Structure formats: C-alpha cells, structure tokens
Amino acid sequence: MEKSDLSEHDNKLADCNNAGSHPDIDVASSPTSIMNRKEKLITELLNAMQRKPMTRQDMADYLGVTVVFISKYITELRQKKMIYIAYYERTTHGKPRSYYAVGDLPDAKTLPPIPVKDLQKKYRERTKRELTPRKITPKMDIAASWMLNPC
C-alpha cells in the first residue's frame, strides 16, 4: 500500500468515527434493519394468528426462533392490546397451556385447579405401575436380574 492509500483509509475511518458507522459494516445489521426485521416478524406472527390461535411453542416454531425470544414479543403485543389469550388447554402433565389470538378482547378465564384427590389418584396409579416387578426374559443375564427385581 502506498502512503496516499493509507491516508485515504485513515480519512475514511475518521469520517466513520464522526458519522458513527464503518464502511465495511453491512447495512443489514444496522438498527433500522433490526427494527424492520422485528416489524416483519411481528407482522408474520399476527397474520398466522389470524388464521388460528397459537401457543408460544407454535409461534416459535412458525418463526424459527426460541420460546424465550417469542415471549418478549408476546409481552409487547399484549401490552399494546393486539393479542389476547383465547383459551387454555391442559397439557399431559396437567398444566394449563395458553392459546393466543389476534384482537382486543378480554383474556379467557383460567382453568380451575385439578382437585387434590385426582392428583393423588394419578400419583398412586403411576407409582403402582412403576413398582410392579418385571419378568426376567430368557435373554437376560442372571447378573442383570437383580437390577429389575431388587430384594
């Protein structure tokens, strides 16, 4: 590189420091592009939610992001009254799962808690199933049989 090339490069760097950007930085990573990306994701999400209510996991899968990432958007959209909880559904573990929809309606009522008697009954059934001794198959080694039927 010649001396004139170096001074030209130094001038570019000085201009960039004054302007707050660098000539080698891609425009796609600038804050305005980030805002455009955020708006684009929110628009895609709202369009999908107009077709059918979605859970957090459904939204994350649809946009190709994590549930943690989507939670920030949900909080923001709920504060702006753009989405609401349409209904709840119990998971296989008994916890409520929220389904979000587009609109400014009040949230659905939460599910009532599962009665303690039902929870105890499920627990007893599960532990009873897990404690039943397994039959030793002919393929098993005698040395391994003590792991399935401890005495």
Summary of the structure (lengths in Angstrom):
residues: 151
radius of gyration: 28.9
end to end distance: 82.3
largest distance: 87.7
contacts: 301
relative contact order: 0.07
helix: 56%
strand: 11%
